[in-house]
Amino acid sequence: MEVIADTYLSPNAPVQLATPVFLEQRGGFQKQIILRVRKNLAEMDRQLALQKTCSRLLLEGGWYAILRVPVNRSDEDLAIDLLESRDVYVHPGHFF
């Protein structure tokens, strides 16, 4: 997958040429992302506090959160069920 991404999904020439401008203007975009991620995390923590089944692991960066859930079926079955029944997209634990 890494080879495919590096080989076929590289930025095109206009994006490469615009990169210095993108980097200069990143401040506004970064603030928007940070605010959104913090708001989403606060909402997730609020909802997790309402139940005792799941817990969130300590964050180390990025915008993903890892949840500890009871093992009563495969992680892939849980991910598919969440998508189909709740319209929630998660990565099964075995992806990592």
Backbone as CSV, one residue per row, in Angstrom:
resi,resn,N_x,N_y,N_z,CA_x,CA_y,CA_z,C_x,C_y,C_z
1,MET,0.817,-1.169,0.000,0.000,0.000,0.000,0.880,1.260,0.000
2,GLU,1.949,1.237,0.786,2.836,2.400,0.835,3.463,2.669,-0.526
3,VAL,3.877,1.612,-1.225,4.477,1.771,-2.557,3.461,2.377,-3.520
4,ILE,2.222,1.885,-3.464,1.184,2.426,-4.346,0.959,3.895,-4.053
5,ALA,0.845,4.247,-2.770,0.604,5.638,-2.399,1.756,6.532,-2.845
6,ASP,2.989,6.078,-2.622,4.146,6.888,-3.008,4.301,6.996,-4.520
7,THR,3.919,5.940,-5.242,4.104,5.912,-6.687,2.998,6.641,-7.438
8,TYR,1.749,6.409,-7.047,0.631,6.879,-7.849,-0.135,8.054,-7.257
9,LEU,0.071,8.365,-6.002,-0.714,9.419,-5.376,0.125,10.643,-5.000
10,SER,1.225,10.824,-5.675,2.066,11.993,-5.412,1.351,13.254,-5.874
11,PRO,1.626,14.393,-5.222,0.980,15.633,-5.651,1.433,16.026,-7.054
12,ASN,0.511,16.594,-7.815,0.851,17.008,-9.177,1.683,18.295,-9.165
13,ALA,2.155,18.707,-10.326,3.050,19.869,-10.433,2.430,21.150,-9.876
14,PRO,1.176,21.498,-10.192,0.614,22.731,-9.615,0.605,22.726,-8.081
15,VAL,0.290,21.575,-7.494,0.289,21.495,-6.034,1.710,21.629,-5.495
16,GLN,2.654,21.007,-6.159,4.048,21.127,-5.721,4.521,22.573,-5.804
17,LEU,4.150,23.264,-6.878,4.565,24.663,-7.034,3.877,25.583,-6.025
18,ALA,2.677,25.235,-5.622,1.927,26.060,-4.665,2.268,25.743,-3.215
19,THR,3.055,24.722,-2.980,3.353,24.298,-1.615,3.913,25.413,-0.734
20,PRO,4.850,26.231,-1.203,5.336,27.315,-0.325,4.215,28.258,0.132
21,VAL,3.289,28.563,-0.753,2.155,29.433,-0.388,1.244,28.711,0.601
22,PHE,0.969,27.437,0.338,0.145,26.656,1.264,0.750,26.664,2.665
23,LEU,2.060,26.477,2.744,2.721,26.446,4.047,2.663,27.802,4.737
24,GLU,2.794,28.885,3.985,2.704,30.223,4.571,1.304,30.497,5.120
25,GLN,0.282,29.947,4.485,-1.105,30.225,4.865,-1.717,29.140,5.761
26,ARG,-0.902,28.266,6.291,-1.416,27.127,7.049,-2.045,27.510,8.389
27,GLY,-1.702,28.643,8.939,-2.162,29.028,10.272,-3.671,29.009,10.417
28,GLY,-4.392,29.644,9.496,-5.849,29.694,9.573,-6.467,28.323,9.458
29,PHE,-5.947,27.520,8.557,-6.464,26.168,8.365,-6.193,25.312,9.597
30,GLN,-4.983,25.428,10.139,-4.639,24.637,11.316,-5.547,24.985,12.496
31,LYS,-5.845,26.260,12.677,-6.730,26.673,13.775,-8.110,26.048,13.612
32,GLN,-8.627,26.034,12.383,-9.940,25.430,12.134,-9.930,23.942,12.471
33,ILE,-8.891,23.256,12.053,-8.793,21.815,12.302,-8.665,21.546,13.796
34,ILE,-7.813,22.298,14.478,-7.615,22.093,15.913,-8.920,22.309,16.670
35,LEU,-9.657,23.357,16.340,-10.937,23.616,17.001,-11.926,22.481,16.754
36,ARG,-11.996,22.027,15.519,-12.935,20.947,15.190,-12.567,19.657,15.903
37,VAL,-11.293,19.309,15.917,-10.852,18.078,16.568,-11.121,18.150,18.071
38,ARG,-10.840,19.293,18.683,-11.098,19.445,20.124,-12.591,19.347,20.433
39,LYS,-13.425,19.947,19.586,-14.867,19.877,19.778,-15.348,18.430,19.645
40,ASN,-14.863,17.725,18.623,-15.247,16.325,18.429,-14.794,15.455,19.597
41,LEU,-13.584,15.686,20.088,-13.067,14.912,21.209,-13.900,15.164,22.469
42,ALA,-14.248,16.412,22.706,-15.066,16.739,23.874,-16.426,16.051,23.789
43,GLU,-17.011,16.025,22.606,-18.303,15.357,22.433,-18.172,13.851,22.633
44,MET,-17.116,13.266,22.110,-16.909,11.836,22.300,-16.717,11.522,23.779
45,ASP,-15.914,12.313,24.473,-15.705,12.083,25.902,-17.003,12.261,26.687
46,ARG,-17.831,13.216,26.283,-19.116,13.415,26.941,-19.978,12.165,26.791
47,GLN,-20.022,11.636,25.567,-20.837,10.447,25.326,-20.258,9.208,26.012
48,LEU,-18.944,9.100,26.045,-18.323,7.958,26.728,-18.608,7.999,28.228
49,ALA,-18.700,9.186,28.796,-18.972,9.324,30.231,-20.371,8.837,30.596
50,LEU,-21.266,8.744,29.615,-22.639,8.305,29.871,-22.791,6.795,29.943
51,GLN,-21.715,6.064,29.687,-21.796,4.610,29.679,-20.541,4.029,30.331
52,LYS,-20.543,2.715,30.548,-19.420,2.062,31.236,-18.766,0.969,30.406
53,THR,-19.218,0.780,29.186,-18.745,-0.329,28.368,-17.439,-0.015,27.640
54,CYS,-17.328,1.182,27.100,-16.171,1.564,26.283,-15.344,2.620,27.013
55,SER,-14.075,2.667,26.665,-13.205,3.723,27.187,-12.239,4.151,26.085
56,ARG,-11.735,5.362,26.221,-10.792,5.908,25.242,-9.378,5.770,25.774
57,LEU,-8.484,5.322,24.911,-7.081,5.260,25.292,-6.478,6.664,25.263
58,LEU,-5.375,6.834,25.947,-4.682,8.114,26.007,-4.291,8.568,24.602
59,LEU,-4.534,9.826,24.310,-4.175,10.371,22.995,-2.699,10.720,22.951
60,GLU,-2.108,10.486,21.785,-0.705,10.831,21.599,-0.511,11.796,20.440
61,GLY,-1.589,12.180,19.768,-1.490,13.113,18.654,-2.395,12.676,17.519
62,GLY,-2.512,13.528,16.524,-3.354,13.214,15.382,-4.819,13.475,15.673
63,TRP,-5.690,12.947,14.827,-7.112,13.161,15.029,-7.892,11.865,15.125
64,TYR,-7.200,10.795,15.400,-7.850,9.518,15.640,-7.898,9.250,17.145
65,ALA,-8.947,8.593,17.574,-9.054,8.144,18.956,-9.230,6.633,18.926
66,ILE,-8.591,5.972,19.864,-8.696,4.522,19.954,-9.564,4.197,21.153
67,LEU,-10.603,3.405,20.890,-11.530,3.020,21.947,-11.310,1.566,22.333
68,ARG,-11.383,1.322,23.616,-11.349,-0.046,24.122,-12.794,-0.489,24.271
69,VAL,-13.155,-1.573,23.604,-14.529,-2.081,23.625,-14.504,-3.538,24.074
70,PRO,-15.612,-4.028,24.614,-15.660,-5.441,25.028,-15.483,-6.370,23.826
71,VAL,-14.854,-7.480,24.050,-14.651,-8.458,22.987,-15.791,-9.471,23.051
72,ASN,-16.780,-9.278,22.182,-17.871,-10.243,22.112,-18.136,-10.662,20.666
73,ARG,-17.288,-10.202,19.762,-17.308,-10.601,18.351,-16.038,-10.063,17.713
74,SER,-15.801,-10.373,16.461,-14.577,-9.903,15.814,-14.637,-8.392,15.621
75,ASP,-13.468,-7.777,15.577,-13.419,-6.329,15.379,-13.986,-5.930,14.017
76,GLU,-13.822,-6.786,13.036,-14.382,-6.494,11.711,-15.912,-6.541,11.741
77,ASP,-16.481,-7.524,12.431,-17.944,-7.592,12.559,-18.488,-6.362,13.277
78,LEU,-17.797,-5.916,14.314,-18.224,-4.714,15.031,-18.179,-3.492,14.110
79,ALA,-17.106,-3.349,13.341,-16.974,-2.211,12.433,-18.091,-2.204,11.388
80,ILE,-18.401,-3.354,10.836,-19.472,-3.446,9.830,-20.820,-3.134,10.459
81,ASP,-21.063,-3.666,11.659,-22.329,-3.396,12.345,-22.490,-1.915,12.653
82,LEU,-21.434,-1.262,13.118,-21.508,0.180,13.399,-21.804,0.976,12.132
83,LEU,-21.204,0.574,11.035,-21.442,1.272,9.776,-22.880,1.089,9.313
84,GLU,-23.360,-0.139,9.369,-24.706,-0.424,8.861,-25.818,0.087,9.786
85,SER,-25.607,-0.015,11.088,-26.696,0.333,12.007,-26.641,1.764,12.524
86,ARG,-25.438,2.345,12.578,-25.297,3.681,13.166,-24.684,4.705,12.220
87,ASP,-24.301,4.258,11.025,-23.637,5.136,10.053,-22.343,5.721,10.625
88,VAL,-21.638,4.885,11.405,-20.371,5.282,12.022,-19.266,4.460,11.379
89,TYR,-18.238,5.140,10.884,-17.126,4.471,10.216,-15.955,4.353,11.181
90,VAL,-15.517,3.146,11.429,-14.364,2.893,12.287,-13.429,1.927,11.578
91,HIS,-12.168,1.942,11.989,-11.194,0.976,11.493,-11.118,-0.179,12.482
92,PRO,-11.258,-1.406,12.014,-11.084,-2.546,12.930,-9.680,-2.521,13.529
93,GLY,-9.571,-3.005,14.760,-8.295,-2.990,15.458,-7.176,-3.713,14.730
94,HIS,-7.502,-4.759,13.970,-6.434,-5.505,13.300,-5.772,-4.693,12.194
95,PHE,-6.359,-3.554,11.803,-5.708,-2.698,10.814,-4.402,-2.121,11.375
96,PHE,-4.308,-2.071,12.688,-3.153,-1.450,13.313,-2.258,-2.488,13.929
